[in-house]
Amino acid sequence: MKRYTLHDLSRSLVLAGAGTAALAALTFTTPTSAAAQVCIGSAAASGQNALGGTYLRPHNGTGYGVHFQSNPAGPIGFGSEIHATDLDNVEERAITVGGHLAWELGSTNFSICPVVTPNFSWWDDQFGGVEFEANQLQVPAGLAVGRRLWLGDGSMALTPTAMAGAYYQRIRRSVSDTGDNLELADTASDTEFFGDLGATLELGRVYLRGSVRLDTVDDRDAAFRLGAGVVF
């Protein structure tokens, strides 16, 4: 079993901790409007939806995709996404489908939500007649906090967010050579911790969002995500 040192945990949680502290300071200085799903940076108010595009820079490639968010009346919000990622040193793209479910806890100053964001990816490649296939299931879960800050005359808003949690990950890999009727497969699973900081800028019905994530996987670089879309 993997042991997590203080350095491991601080690497992933320092972003979320710093973000939470900054949001707490803003509580005493800036008027706010806490609404459902502000915790995850969604620009969709109660009863609205959001649709947009996403650019991703994970630790091992570059990806593009689309995302959808729904914020029905009540404490629950949900969404889905799909994206294709050009992996380093792999010819074929990886396809990822995922979603999120967030439950607004009803804080007066912050939007605070338990959040789960499961996703499933698959990809394959060939090397001289040998076929490689892999798929990955991730189930991140954590606590997210956000705060919408109205700017100027109220036509613009900035929503900083922070999230910390853990994720379960299962990876299955297989190698086959049809000429020799050979097939090898293995499955591995693990649990890691992560921290995430982001911000959403709302310009009327148009929004822009950026975020950065660190986790406790050894020698893994930070992952970046940029998105833009419209609320309807």
Secondary structure, DSSP 8 states (H G I E B T S, - for coil): -----HHHHHHHHHHHHHHHHHHHHHTTTS-----TTGGGT----TTEEEEEEEEEE-TTEEEEEEEEEEE-SSSEEEEEEEEEEEETT-SSEEEEEEEEEEE----SSSEEEEEE--EEEEEEEEETTEEEEEEEEEEEEEEEEE--EEETTTTEEEEEEEEEEEEEEEEEEEEEETTTTEEEEEEEEEEEEEEEEEEEEEETTEEEEEEEEEESSTT---EEEEEEEEE-
